[in-house]
Amino acid sequence: MDPTGLIVLAVVALLVIVIAVKSVLVVPQAQAAVIERLGRFRTVASPGLNFLMPFLDRVRARIDLREQVVSFPPQPVITQDNLTVSIDTVVYFQVTDSRSAVYEISNYIVGVEQLTTTTLRNVVGGMSLEETLTSRDQINTQLRGVLDQETGRWGIRVARVELKAIDPPPSIQDSMEKQMRADREKRAMILNAEGQREAAIKTAEGQKQSQILAAEGSKQAAILGAEADRQSSILRAQGERASRYLQAQGQAKAIEKVFAAVKRGKPTPELLAYQYLQTLPQMAQGDANKVWVVPSDFGKSLEGFARMLGAPGEDGVFRYEPPQEEPPSARPEDEEESVQSWFDVSTNPEVAEAVRAAEAVARKEVPGPASIGGTTPGALTGDVGALGEPGALAQPPASGQPPAVRPEQQRQEPEQNG
């Protein structure tokens, strides 16, 4: 084959390849390509496979359609109170119109940066330093509103604007640190004072409650003490009343037994005179008794008294003859019922047991003269002279023991036996 023909064929093949390459455009996802034909805007190629006119169409610019984050360097801004602060900003924006982003502004990133700086100075210039430091959200909102409005004709939508840092001058930072330290100390003192106040209030309330409880406890103790004293006084009075009643019963029984023994003994005038003389010293022991006079014919008086009341015995001696009387009857039932309530100590079993034991002793029959060994009727009559002694018969004999015999009675027995 002719070499010239080969060269021409190779050139044609190469031209075909170049035309094929120039006529195909692949746009990645989340991007857009601005296509021009002969220097004029033709279309915006969407992501995917696109066909171009070779040597007539060209790609003017490729635009990233994703949301972009641009951090701008710190910018000095003067506040309303003439203090210079350094502010770092971050802008989040997205290209919504690729044609406007290419043909309306030469560099939309630089435009967004400069617009952010000027808008920030306008916004912060109307605020004081304290407001600037405490109004980040307000500054962000104002910046976003102004930037979104101004960049809309560039085909850009501003999503949000954030202030990364607001740095006041070093002198202001020192003053702010001192102020914050003072504020913290102030708040600490206030909190400490409030804590002490709350603690004092709680302590006072606790003392109040403690005093109230103590007063209530004292009140209850006083009430219980008074009730205990009242019950003790009542029980003591009831016990004394029952004791006196039992003593009276014992004395009555003893007197009945003594008088019965005296009557059965049939005393002579000499025995009466002897017992009378034994009683005189006891009668003289009284504080009101100063002088006692015994008549010389006292024996004749007693003999006449015996003749009037007695009858002559086998030895010619007049002895007292008591009238035939019926023995004393037992206590009526109504009296038992009337005093039965005196011994009601059901609230205290120990007291009830003691009262029952005392009743058993009181109701026990006193032994007669025949049951007392070695005691003659004349000796029993010796108790007649002792009736005048207070309390001589008030104490009944213990259970199971015979009554004690006084020395006068022991001396009287040999005389009578003689």
C-alpha positions as a LaTeX table, in Angstrom:
\begin{tabular}{lrrr}
\hline
Residue & $x$ (\AA) & $y$ (\AA) & $z$ (\AA) \\
\hline
Met1 & 0.00 & 0.00 & 0.00 \\
Asp2 & 1.17 & 3.42 & $-0.77$ \\
Pro3 & 2.81 & 5.10 & 2.25 \\
Thr4 & 0.93 & 8.28 & 1.54 \\
Gly5 & $-2.36$ & 6.44 & 1.78 \\
Leu6 & $-1.33$ & 4.97 & 5.13 \\
Ile7 & $-0.53$ & 8.36 & 6.55 \\
Val8 & $-3.86$ & 9.75 & 5.43 \\
Leu9 & $-5.66$ & 6.78 & 6.91 \\
Ala10 & $-3.88$ & 7.23 & 10.23 \\
Val11 & $-4.71$ & 10.92 & 10.33 \\
Val12 & $-8.36$ & 10.22 & 9.63 \\
Ala13 & $-8.51$ & 7.61 & 12.37 \\
Leu14 & $-6.87$ & 9.96 & 14.82 \\
Leu15 & $-9.32$ & 12.69 & 13.90 \\
Val16 & $-12.23$ & 10.36 & 14.48 \\
Ile17 & $-10.93$ & 9.45 & 17.88 \\
Val18 & $-10.45$ & 13.08 & 18.84 \\
Ile19 & $-13.94$ & 13.99 & 17.64 \\
Ala20 & $-15.41$ & 11.12 & 19.62 \\
Val21 & $-13.61$ & 12.19 & 22.75 \\
Lys22 & $-14.63$ & 15.82 & 22.32 \\
Ser23 & $-18.25$ & 14.97 & 21.76 \\
Val24 & $-18.73$ & 13.03 & 25.08 \\
Leu25 & $-18.86$ & 14.66 & 28.58 \\
Val26 & $-19.30$ & 12.71 & 31.84 \\
Val27 & $-20.41$ & 14.84 & 34.83 \\
Pro28 & $-20.03$ & 13.29 & 38.34 \\
Gln29 & $-22.84$ & 13.19 & 40.85 \\
Ala30 & $-23.44$ & 16.40 & 42.93 \\
Gln31 & $-21.73$ & 18.47 & 40.28 \\
Ala32 & $-22.83$ & 20.60 & 37.33 \\
Ala33 & $-20.99$ & 21.75 & 34.20 \\
Val34 & $-21.64$ & 25.06 & 32.47 \\
Ile35 & $-21.45$ & 24.51 & 28.66 \\
Glu36 & $-20.65$ & 27.32 & 26.18 \\
Arg37 & $-20.87$ & 27.20 & 22.38 \\
Leu38 & $-18.72$ & 29.62 & 20.52 \\
Gly39 & $-18.31$ & 31.69 & 23.70 \\
Arg40 & $-21.99$ & 31.91 & 24.62 \\
Phe41 & $-23.84$ & 30.07 & 27.36 \\
Arg42 & $-25.52$ & 27.03 & 25.95 \\
Thr43 & $-26.62$ & 24.81 & 28.86 \\
Val44 & $-25.79$ & 23.32 & 32.25 \\
Ala45 & $-24.83$ & 19.68 & 31.98 \\
Ser46 & $-26.41$ & 17.50 & 34.63 \\
Pro47 & $-24.65$ & 14.54 & 36.30 \\
Gly48 & $-24.19$ & 11.61 & 33.91 \\
Leu49 & $-23.31$ & 11.21 & 30.20 \\
Asn50 & $-23.65$ & 14.36 & 28.06 \\
Phe51 & $-22.87$ & 14.93 & 24.32 \\
Leu52 & $-21.14$ & 18.05 & 23.03 \\
Met53 & $-20.53$ & 19.51 & 19.63 \\
Pro54 & $-16.82$ & 18.91 & 18.98 \\
Phe55 & $-14.72$ & 22.03 & 18.58 \\
Leu56 & $-17.81$ & 24.22 & 19.15 \\
Asp57 & $-18.90$ & 23.43 & 22.74 \\
Arg58 & $-16.67$ & 23.71 & 25.74 \\
Val59 & $-16.99$ & 23.38 & 29.53 \\
Arg60 & $-16.79$ & 26.84 & 31.10 \\
Ala61 & $-16.82$ & 25.72 & 34.79 \\
Arg62 & $-17.62$ & 22.79 & 36.99 \\
Ile63 & $-19.76$ & 23.69 & 40.06 \\
Asp64 & $-19.97$ & 21.67 & 43.30 \\
Leu65 & $-23.63$ & 21.40 & 44.25 \\
Arg66 & $-22.99$ & 20.10 & 47.78 \\
Glu67 & $-23.28$ & 22.29 & 50.89 \\
Gln68 & $-19.92$ & 23.88 & 51.45 \\
Val69 & $-18.30$ & 24.99 & 54.70 \\
Val70 & $-15.99$ & 27.96 & 54.58 \\
Ser71 & $-14.09$ & 29.14 & 57.66 \\
Phe72 & $-12.87$ & 32.71 & 57.43 \\
Pro73 & $-9.86$ & 34.03 & 59.34 \\
Pro74 & $-10.45$ & 36.22 & 62.44 \\
Gln75 & $-11.71$ & 39.67 & 61.63 \\
Pro76 & $-11.23$ & 42.74 & 63.88 \\
Val77 & $-14.57$ & 44.31 & 64.67 \\
Ile78 & $-15.26$ & 47.48 & 66.70 \\
Thr79 & $-18.18$ & 47.34 & 69.12 \\
Gln80 & $-20.51$ & 50.15 & 70.08 \\
Asp81 & $-18.43$ & 50.98 & 73.16 \\
Asn82 & $-15.27$ & 51.37 & 70.99 \\
Leu83 & $-13.65$ & 48.07 & 71.89 \\
Thr84 & $-11.97$ & 45.97 & 69.24 \\
Val85 & $-12.78$ & 42.28 & 69.27 \\
Ser86 & $-11.58$ & 39.49 & 67.01 \\
Ile87 & $-14.34$ & 37.26 & 65.62 \\
Asp88 & $-13.97$ & 33.96 & 63.75 \\
Thr89 & $-16.91$ & 33.02 & 61.51 \\
Val90 & $-18.00$ & 29.88 & 59.70 \\
Val91 & $-20.46$ & 30.04 & 56.80 \\
Tyr92 & $-22.49$ & 27.09 & 55.50 \\
Phe93 & $-23.80$ & 27.70 & 51.92 \\
Gln94 & $-24.88$ & 25.78 & 48.82 \\
Val95 & $-24.96$ & 26.69 & 45.11 \\
Thr96 & $-28.50$ & 26.45 & 43.80 \\
Asp97 & $-28.00$ & 28.12 & 40.37 \\
Ser98 & $-24.82$ & 27.19 & 38.56 \\
Arg99 & $-25.27$ & 29.74 & 35.74 \\
Ser100 & $-25.65$ & 32.65 & 38.22 \\
Ala101 & $-22.72$ & 31.43 & 40.29 \\
Val102 & $-20.55$ & 31.54 & 37.13 \\
Tyr103 & $-21.81$ & 34.61 & 35.30 \\
Glu104 & $-23.06$ & 36.88 & 38.16 \\
Ile105 & $-19.84$ & 36.91 & 40.19 \\
Ser106 & $-16.32$ & 36.08 & 39.34 \\
Asn107 & $-15.56$ & 34.24 & 42.60 \\
Tyr108 & $-18.53$ & 33.55 & 44.78 \\
Ile109 & $-16.43$ & 32.23 & 47.72 \\
Val110 & $-14.51$ & 35.49 & 47.99 \\
Gly111 & $-17.76$ & 37.36 & 47.62 \\
Val112 & $-19.34$ & 35.42 & 50.48 \\
Glu113 & $-16.28$ & 36.08 & 52.65 \\
Gln114 & $-16.26$ & 39.82 & 52.07 \\
Leu115 & $-19.99$ & 40.10 & 52.46 \\
Thr116 & $-19.80$ & 38.18 & 55.76 \\
Thr117 & $-17.09$ & 40.52 & 57.07 \\
Thr118 & $-18.95$ & 43.71 & 56.24 \\
Thr119 & $-22.25$ & 42.39 & 57.57 \\
Leu120 & $-20.59$ & 41.23 & 60.80 \\
Arg121 & $-19.09$ & 44.68 & 61.35 \\
Asn122 & $-22.46$ & 46.31 & 60.82 \\
Val123 & $-24.23$ & 43.97 & 63.23 \\
Val124 & $-21.59$ & 44.00 & 65.99 \\
Gly125 & $-21.04$ & 47.75 & 65.63 \\
Gly126 & $-24.51$ & 48.32 & 67.05 \\
Met127 & $-23.86$ & 46.23 & 70.16 \\
Ser128 & $-21.77$ & 46.66 & 73.26 \\
Leu129 & $-19.10$ & 44.19 & 74.25 \\
Glu130 & $-21.31$ & 42.56 & 76.84 \\
Glu131 & $-24.15$ & 42.20 & 74.34 \\
Thr132 & $-21.74$ & 40.80 & 71.76 \\
Leu133 & $-20.51$ & 38.19 & 74.18 \\
Thr134 & $-23.99$ & 37.16 & 75.28 \\
Ser135 & $-25.92$ & 37.49 & 71.98 \\
Arg136 & $-24.33$ & 34.91 & 69.70 \\
Asp137 & $-27.66$ & 33.53 & 68.50 \\
Gln138 & $-28.93$ & 37.00 & 67.64 \\
Ile139 & $-25.76$ & 37.78 & 65.67 \\
Asn140 & $-25.97$ & 34.45 & 63.82 \\
Thr141 & $-29.59$ & 35.06 & 62.86 \\
Gln142 & $-28.93$ & 38.58 & 61.56 \\
Leu143 & $-25.88$ & 37.46 & 59.58 \\
Arg144 & $-27.75$ & 34.59 & 57.99 \\
Gly145 & $-30.67$ & 36.79 & 57.02 \\
Val146 & $-28.48$ & 39.45 & 55.35 \\
Leu147 & $-26.18$ & 36.95 & 53.59 \\
Asp148 & $-29.02$ & 34.82 & 52.28 \\
Gln149 & $-30.72$ & 37.87 & 50.86 \\
Glu150 & $-27.59$ & 39.32 & 49.23 \\
Thr151 & $-26.23$ & 36.04 & 47.83 \\
Gly152 & $-29.52$ & 34.94 & 46.32 \\
Arg153 & $-28.73$ & 36.74 & 43.03 \\
Trp154 & $-25.47$ & 34.77 & 42.91 \\
Gly155 & $-27.37$ & 31.52 & 42.92 \\
Ile156 & $-26.21$ & 30.73 & 46.50 \\
Arg157 & $-28.30$ & 29.79 & 49.54 \\
Val158 & $-26.72$ & 30.48 & 52.95 \\
Ala159 & $-27.77$ & 27.74 & 55.38 \\
Arg160 & $-26.37$ & 29.21 & 58.60 \\
Val161 & $-23.59$ & 31.33 & 60.03 \\
Glu162 & $-21.74$ & 30.47 & 63.24 \\
Leu163 & $-19.34$ & 32.50 & 65.37 \\
Lys164 & $-16.47$ & 30.26 & 66.43 \\
Ala165 & $-14.80$ & 32.69 & 68.81 \\
Ile166 & $-15.09$ & 36.23 & 70.08 \\
Asp167 & $-11.79$ & 37.39 & 71.54 \\
Pro168 & $-11.70$ & 40.78 & 73.29 \\
Pro169 & $-8.39$ & 42.62 & 73.82 \\
Pro170 & $-6.00$ & 41.26 & 76.50 \\
Ser171 & $-6.70$ & 44.14 & 78.88 \\
Ile172 & $-10.41$ & 43.54 & 78.54 \\
Gln173 & $-9.86$ & 39.83 & 79.07 \\
Asp174 & $-8.01$ & 40.56 & 82.33 \\
Ser175 & $-10.81$ & 42.86 & 83.46 \\
Met176 & $-13.38$ & 40.30 & 82.47 \\
Glu177 & $-11.53$ & 37.59 & 84.36 \\
Lys178 & $-11.39$ & 39.80 & 87.44 \\
Gln179 & $-15.06$ & 40.62 & 87.05 \\
Met180 & $-15.95$ & 36.98 & 86.58 \\
Arg181 & $-13.81$ & 36.06 & 89.57 \\
Ala182 & $-15.56$ & 38.72 & 91.64 \\
Asp183 & $-18.93$ & 37.52 & 90.39 \\
Arg184 & $-18.06$ & 33.94 & 91.26 \\
Glu185 & $-16.89$ & 34.99 & 94.71 \\
Lys186 & $-20.05$ & 37.03 & 95.13 \\
Arg187 & $-22.21$ & 34.12 & 94.08 \\
Ala188 & $-20.22$ & 31.84 & 96.36 \\
Met189 & $-20.74$ & 34.21 & 99.27 \\
Ile190 & $-24.43$ & 34.49 & 98.44 \\
Leu191 & $-24.76$ & 30.74 & 98.18 \\
Asn192 & $-22.81$ & 30.31 & 101.41 \\
Ala193 & $-25.02$ & 32.86 & 103.16 \\
Glu194 & $-28.15$ & 31.21 & 101.78 \\
Gly195 & $-26.82$ & 27.84 & 102.90 \\
Gln196 & $-26.14$ & 29.17 & 106.39 \\
Arg197 & $-29.57$ & 30.77 & 106.41 \\
Glu198 & $-31.23$ & 27.55 & 105.35 \\
Ala199 & $-29.18$ & 25.63 & 107.90 \\
Ala200 & $-30.15$ & 28.10 & 110.63 \\
Ile201 & $-33.80$ & 27.84 & 109.61 \\
Lys202 & $-33.63$ & 24.05 & 109.57 \\
Thr203 & $-31.84$ & 24.04 & 112.92 \\
Ala204 & $-34.43$ & 26.39 & 114.40 \\
Glu205 & $-37.24$ & 24.28 & 113.00 \\
Gly206 & $-35.58$ & 21.17 & 114.41 \\
Gln207 & $-35.19$ & 22.82 & 117.82 \\
Lys208 & $-38.78$ & 23.97 & 117.63 \\
Gln209 & $-40.00$ & 20.48 & 116.82 \\
Ser210 & $-37.73$ & 19.07 & 119.53 \\
Gln211 & $-39.11$ & 21.51 & 122.10 \\
Ile212 & $-42.66$ & 20.75 & 120.99 \\
Leu213 & $-42.04$ & 17.03 & 121.29 \\
Ala214 & $-40.29$ & 17.53 & 124.64 \\
Ala215 & $-43.21$ & 19.63 & 125.87 \\
Glu216 & $-45.67$ & 17.02 & 124.66 \\
Gly217 & $-43.59$ & 14.33 & 126.35 \\
Ser218 & $-43.47$ & 16.35 & 129.59 \\
Lys219 & $-47.19$ & 16.90 & 129.32 \\
Gln220 & $-47.85$ & 13.20 & 128.81 \\
Ala221 & $-45.43$ & 12.34 & 131.63 \\
Ala222 & $-47.16$ & 14.84 & 133.94 \\
Ile223 & $-50.56$ & 13.45 & 132.99 \\
Leu224 & $-49.40$ & 9.88 & 133.52 \\
Gly225 & $-47.70$ & 10.87 & 136.78 \\
Ala226 & $-50.83$ & 12.61 & 138.01 \\
Glu227 & $-52.93$ & 9.64 & 136.97 \\
Ala228 & $-50.49$ & 7.29 & 138.71 \\
Asp229 & $-50.59$ & 9.45 & 141.86 \\
Arg230 & $-54.37$ & 9.49 & 141.72 \\
Gln231 & $-54.57$ & 5.74 & 141.28 \\
Ser232 & $-51.96$ & 5.26 & 144.01 \\
Ser233 & $-53.88$ & 7.55 & 146.38 \\
Ile234 & $-57.13$ & 5.77 & 145.58 \\
Leu235 & $-55.59$ & 2.34 & 146.10 \\
Arg236 & $-53.83$ & 3.49 & 149.28 \\
Ala237 & $-57.07$ & 4.96 & 150.64 \\
Gln238 & $-58.96$ & 1.82 & 149.72 \\
Gly239 & $-56.27$ & $-0.29$ & 151.39 \\
Glu240 & $-56.34$ & 1.82 & 154.55 \\
Arg241 & $-60.14$ & 1.66 & 154.63 \\
Ala242 & $-60.07$ & $-2.12$ & 154.20 \\
Ser243 & $-57.30$ & $-2.42$ & 156.81 \\
Arg244 & $-59.27$ & $-0.39$ & 159.32 \\
Tyr245 & $-62.36$ & $-2.41$ & 158.57 \\
Leu246 & $-60.48$ & $-5.66$ & 159.12 \\
Gln247 & $-58.90$ & $-4.30$ & 162.33 \\
Ala248 & $-62.34$ & $-3.30$ & 163.57 \\
Gln249 & $-63.63$ & $-6.76$ & 162.79 \\
Gly250 & $-60.68$ & $-8.31$ & 164.63 \\
Gln251 & $-61.20$ & $-6.06$ & 167.64 \\
Ala252 & $-64.90$ & $-6.88$ & 167.68 \\
Lys253 & $-64.18$ & $-10.59$ & 167.55 \\
Ala254 & $-61.53$ & $-10.29$ & 170.26 \\
Ile255 & $-63.83$ & $-8.27$ & 172.53 \\
Glu256 & $-66.62$ & $-10.78$ & 172.01 \\
Lys257 & $-64.29$ & $-13.64$ & 172.93 \\
Val258 & $-62.90$ & $-11.80$ & 175.99 \\
Phe259 & $-66.30$ & $-10.88$ & 177.32 \\
Ala260 & $-67.51$ & $-14.42$ & 176.73 \\
Ala261 & $-64.52$ & $-15.72$ & 178.69 \\
Val262 & $-65.16$ & $-13.20$ & 181.48 \\
Lys263 & $-68.78$ & $-14.23$ & 181.73 \\
Arg264 & $-67.88$ & $-17.89$ & 181.84 \\
Gly265 & $-65.20$ & $-17.25$ & 184.49 \\
Lys266 & $-67.69$ & $-15.70$ & 187.01 \\
Pro267 & $-65.25$ & $-13.22$ & 188.65 \\
Thr268 & $-65.42$ & $-12.55$ & 192.43 \\
Pro269 & $-65.22$ & $-9.09$ & 194.06 \\
Glu270 & $-61.62$ & $-9.76$ & 195.07 \\
Leu271 & $-60.65$ & $-10.53$ & 191.48 \\
Leu272 & $-62.40$ & $-7.41$ & 190.23 \\
Ala273 & $-60.59$ & $-5.32$ & 192.84 \\
Tyr274 & $-57.27$ & $-6.88$ & 191.86 \\
Gln275 & $-57.84$ & $-6.17$ & 188.18 \\
Tyr276 & $-58.94$ & $-2.64$ & 188.96 \\
Leu277 & $-55.77$ & $-1.99$ & 190.93 \\
Gln278 & $-53.71$ & $-3.33$ & 188.04 \\
Thr279 & $-55.47$ & $-0.97$ & 185.67 \\
Leu280 & $-54.89$ & 2.16 & 187.78 \\
Pro281 & $-51.20$ & 2.62 & 186.75 \\
Gln282 & $-52.17$ & 2.38 & 183.11 \\
Met283 & $-54.96$ & 4.90 & 183.59 \\
Ala284 & $-52.54$ & 7.25 & 185.37 \\
Gln285 & $-50.22$ & 7.28 & 182.35 \\
Gly286 & $-52.49$ & 9.70 & 180.49 \\
Asp287 & $-51.27$ & 13.30 & 180.07 \\
Ala288 & $-54.55$ & 14.73 & 181.42 \\
Asn289 & $-54.55$ & 12.56 & 184.58 \\
Lys290 & $-52.78$ & 14.27 & 187.48 \\
Val291 & $-54.24$ & 12.87 & 190.75 \\
Trp292 & $-56.14$ & 9.65 & 191.49 \\
Val293 & $-57.97$ & 9.01 & 194.80 \\
Val294 & $-58.85$ & 5.45 & 195.85 \\
Pro295 & $-61.59$ & 5.24 & 198.60 \\
Ser296 & $-60.80$ & 3.22 & 201.73 \\
Asp297 & $-64.04$ & 1.26 & 201.51 \\
Phe298 & $-63.44$ & 0.35 & 197.88 \\
Gly299 & $-63.56$ & $-3.39$ & 198.70 \\
Lys300 & $-66.97$ & $-3.04$ & 200.36 \\
Ser301 & $-68.21$ & $-1.14$ & 197.32 \\
Leu302 & $-67.14$ & $-3.92$ & 195.02 \\
Glu303 & $-68.64$ & $-6.53$ & 197.37 \\
Gly304 & $-71.95$ & $-4.69$ & 197.35 \\
Phe305 & $-71.75$ & $-4.42$ & 193.58 \\
Ala306 & $-71.15$ & $-8.18$ & 193.42 \\
Arg307 & $-74.08$ & $-8.87$ & 195.77 \\
Met308 & $-76.35$ & $-6.79$ & 193.54 \\
Leu309 & $-75.32$ & $-8.45$ & 190.31 \\
Gly310 & $-74.13$ & $-11.89$ & 191.56 \\
Ala311 & $-75.35$ & $-14.93$ & 193.44 \\
Pro312 & $-73.71$ & $-16.82$ & 196.38 \\
Gly313 & $-71.74$ & $-19.88$ & 195.42 \\
Glu314 & $-71.17$ & $-23.07$ & 197.35 \\
Asp315 & $-68.34$ & $-21.39$ & 199.31 \\
Gly316 & $-70.58$ & $-18.43$ & 200.21 \\
Val317 & $-68.81$ & $-15.99$ & 197.85 \\
Phe318 & $-70.97$ & $-13.88$ & 195.61 \\
Arg319 & $-70.06$ & $-14.27$ & 191.91 \\
Tyr320 & $-71.29$ & $-12.37$ & 188.90 \\
Glu321 & $-74.10$ & $-14.12$ & 187.07 \\
Pro322 & $-74.46$ & $-12.66$ & 183.58 \\
Pro323 & $-77.86$ & $-12.79$ & 181.96 \\
Gln324 & $-78.47$ & $-15.41$ & 179.39 \\
Glu325 & $-77.96$ & $-13.73$ & 176.04 \\
Glu326 & $-77.93$ & $-15.10$ & 172.62 \\
Pro327 & $-74.53$ & $-15.21$ & 170.94 \\
Pro328 & $-73.88$ & $-12.39$ & 168.51 \\
Ser329 & $-75.11$ & $-13.13$ & 165.08 \\
Ala330 & $-72.91$ & $-13.06$ & 162.06 \\
Arg331 & $-72.65$ & $-10.04$ & 159.81 \\
Pro332 & $-75.76$ & $-9.32$ & 157.81 \\
Glu333 & $-75.59$ & $-10.00$ & 154.15 \\
Asp334 & $-76.37$ & $-6.41$ & 153.30 \\
Glu335 & $-73.28$ & $-5.31$ & 155.24 \\
Glu336 & $-71.18$ & $-7.79$ & 153.27 \\
Glu337 & $-72.54$ & $-6.37$ & 150.02 \\
Ser338 & $-71.97$ & $-2.76$ & 151.11 \\
Val339 & $-68.29$ & $-3.29$ & 151.94 \\
Gln340 & $-67.56$ & $-5.80$ & 149.20 \\
Ser341 & $-66.66$ & $-3.01$ & 146.79 \\
Trp342 & $-63.92$ & $-1.84$ & 149.19 \\
Phe343 & $-61.89$ & $-4.91$ & 148.34 \\
Asp344 & $-62.30$ & $-4.62$ & 144.56 \\
Val345 & $-58.73$ & $-4.33$ & 143.36 \\
Ser346 & $-59.12$ & $-6.14$ & 140.11 \\
Thr347 & $-56.74$ & $-3.70$ & 138.40 \\
Asn348 & $-53.85$ & $-5.01$ & 140.53 \\
Pro349 & $-53.63$ & $-8.80$ & 140.98 \\
Glu350 & $-50.97$ & $-8.51$ & 143.71 \\
Val351 & $-53.12$ & $-6.16$ & 145.78 \\
Ala352 & $-56.13$ & $-8.43$ & 145.21 \\
Glu353 & $-54.14$ & $-11.44$ & 146.41 \\
Ala354 & $-52.98$ & $-9.52$ & 149.51 \\
Val355 & $-56.54$ & $-8.44$ & 150.30 \\
Arg356 & $-57.85$ & $-11.99$ & 149.90 \\
Ala357 & $-55.17$ & $-13.25$ & 152.29 \\
Ala358 & $-56.09$ & $-10.52$ & 154.80 \\
Glu359 & $-59.77$ & $-11.43$ & 154.50 \\
Ala360 & $-58.97$ & $-15.08$ & 155.12 \\
Val361 & $-57.04$ & $-14.16$ & 158.28 \\
Ala362 & $-59.83$ & $-11.84$ & 159.47 \\
Arg363 & $-62.56$ & $-14.40$ & 158.89 \\
Lys364 & $-60.64$ & $-17.13$ & 160.68 \\
Glu365 & $-62.30$ & $-17.96$ & 164.00 \\
Val366 & $-60.39$ & $-16.86$ & 167.10 \\
Pro367 & $-59.70$ & $-19.91$ & 169.40 \\
Gly368 & $-61.70$ & $-20.07$ & 172.67 \\
Pro369 & $-60.40$ & $-20.49$ & 176.21 \\
Ala370 & $-60.57$ & $-24.27$ & 176.05 \\
Ser371 & $-58.16$ & $-24.34$ & 173.09 \\
Ile372 & $-55.48$ & $-22.29$ & 174.89 \\
Gly373 & $-53.30$ & $-24.70$ & 176.85 \\
Gly374 & $-52.52$ & $-23.85$ & 180.51 \\
Thr375 & $-54.90$ & $-20.86$ & 180.68 \\
Thr376 & $-57.57$ & $-20.76$ & 183.37 \\
Pro377 & $-60.77$ & $-18.75$ & 183.28 \\
Gly378 & $-59.33$ & $-16.48$ & 185.92 \\
Ala379 & $-56.35$ & $-15.70$ & 183.68 \\
Leu380 & $-58.65$ & $-14.75$ & 180.81 \\
Thr381 & $-60.48$ & $-12.36$ & 183.06 \\
Gly382 & $-57.25$ & $-10.50$ & 183.51 \\
Asp383 & $-57.78$ & $-9.03$ & 180.00 \\
Val384 & $-60.73$ & $-7.09$ & 181.35 \\
Gly385 & $-58.45$ & $-4.72$ & 183.16 \\
Ala386 & $-56.37$ & $-4.26$ & 180.02 \\
Leu387 & $-59.35$ & $-3.10$ & 177.96 \\
Gly388 & $-58.60$ & 0.42 & 178.92 \\
Glu389 & $-55.15$ & 0.25 & 177.30 \\
Pro390 & $-55.27$ & 1.67 & 173.83 \\
Gly391 & $-54.57$ & $-0.93$ & 171.18 \\
Ala392 & $-54.32$ & $-3.78$ & 173.69 \\
Leu393 & $-56.83$ & $-5.83$ & 171.70 \\
Ala394 & $-56.48$ & $-4.03$ & 168.38 \\
Gln395 & $-53.93$ & $-6.47$ & 166.96 \\
Pro396 & $-55.39$ & $-9.93$ & 166.36 \\
Pro397 & $-53.08$ & $-12.92$ & 166.89 \\
Ala398 & $-51.18$ & $-14.23$ & 163.94 \\
Ser399 & $-52.61$ & $-17.19$ & 162.07 \\
Gly400 & $-51.82$ & $-20.45$ & 163.91 \\
Gln401 & $-50.35$ & $-18.74$ & 167.06 \\
Pro402 & $-52.04$ & $-18.39$ & 170.48 \\
Pro403 & $-52.50$ & $-14.91$ & 171.93 \\
Ala404 & $-49.65$ & $-13.69$ & 174.13 \\
Val405 & $-50.16$ & $-13.65$ & 177.93 \\
Arg406 & $-48.94$ & $-10.53$ & 179.74 \\
Pro407 & $-46.80$ & $-10.76$ & 182.91 \\
Glu408 & $-49.69$ & $-9.52$ & 185.06 \\
Gln409 & $-51.72$ & $-12.55$ & 184.00 \\
Gln410 & $-48.81$ & $-14.87$ & 184.75 \\
Arg411 & $-48.46$ & $-13.38$ & 188.26 \\
Gln412 & $-52.23$ & $-13.60$ & 188.80 \\
Glu413 & $-52.42$ & $-17.35$ & 188.19 \\
Pro414 & $-50.27$ & $-18.36$ & 191.23 \\
Glu415 & $-52.21$ & $-16.01$ & 193.47 \\
Gln416 & $-55.57$ & $-17.48$ & 192.39 \\
Asn417 & $-54.24$ & $-21.01$ & 192.65 \\
Gly418 & $-52.98$ & $-20.24$ & 196.14 \\
\hline
\end{tabular}
